[in-house]
């Protein structure tokens, strides 16, 4: 079944009572038990809710996984997966990991005795060298936020499994429509479902999918024990957002490809980070493991002052945090998504003072290019729309 068909079937689940094609919102914290000795499937909504069940099944279906879990935010999803590890465990993590994940790894997990090593996952020898006797998992984020560094998922998961490790992949930037890490060997997939899955900048949510029963049991235990579950109204909004995921990703990724190619030709731009460009170091790997380069790119205009000029003079993009909405979003990672990192840490991760992240929405790409062109003209140099 084609992904687009699968999306609609997974998110349009008729209510068995009324026949309603949209899943009802079950606004109940507790459920009546008909028998003193035998309880039904639902007892308390932290542990399970009919609306959340449909949404969790939908995200699992899209990733071609067996078990799906929804959390109150993307970081709740990531943190819950990381909380399945124990004191004395060691993790290998992409050096280009998202700032929120970096913060949990650096400032929270060490207090519980869970250690980590940041590694360039593109260097497979470095990955092997970082494995210790107590290493339990490798954490992949590809393409990474915000420089779109590409990791060869299959190669890294092969190393993980050869050493008895779990492979975790953050698939937020691609979505299940463009990349399926479980097919490439990942054991767990995480998402900030706030982004492309929901797609409308109206909820915050996180998702976790796995094919393994043992991992599913551990993830559900943390979900239920800690309780950072996605509220049922937001589950319903997530289902509604996912319905258009296929067409949104097709339109936005095609537009991003055009804009990235144009940016490469602009004298004000010193670097374009987009794995759909043949000039990108991760291009060959991206072509092999994903449908295209995705809907997010980053570009460097050389300095913080130039980045400020672009942010203040473009008129179409929203200048804000987050990504994956129907509206194009322009972000400044040094002060937004990666503000937690020190200047030295940002430099090590390729986050330069002139770097801007551009999440392409559903506007006409010609309009976006024209808007960038007029902004670039204000920082000097000839620009060709």
ABEGO torsion letter per residue (X at the ends): XBAAAAAAAAABBBBAAAGBABBBBBBBABBBBABAABBBABABAAAEBAAAAAAAAAAAAAAGBABBBBBABAAAAAAAAAAABBBGBBBBBBAABBAAAAAAAAAAAAAAGBBBBBBBAABAAAAAAABBAABABBBBBOBBOAAGBBBBAAAAAAAAAAAGBBBBBBAAAAEAAABBAAAAGBABBBBBAABAAAGAGABBBBBBBBABAAAAAAAAAAAAAAGBBBBAAAAAAAAAAAAAAAAAAAAAAAAAAAAAAAAAABAABABBBBAABAABAAAAAAAAABABAEABBBBBAGBAAAAAAAAAABAABBBBBEBGBABBBBBBAAABAAAABBAAAAAAAGBBAABBBBBBBABBAAAAAAAAAAAAAAAEEBBBX
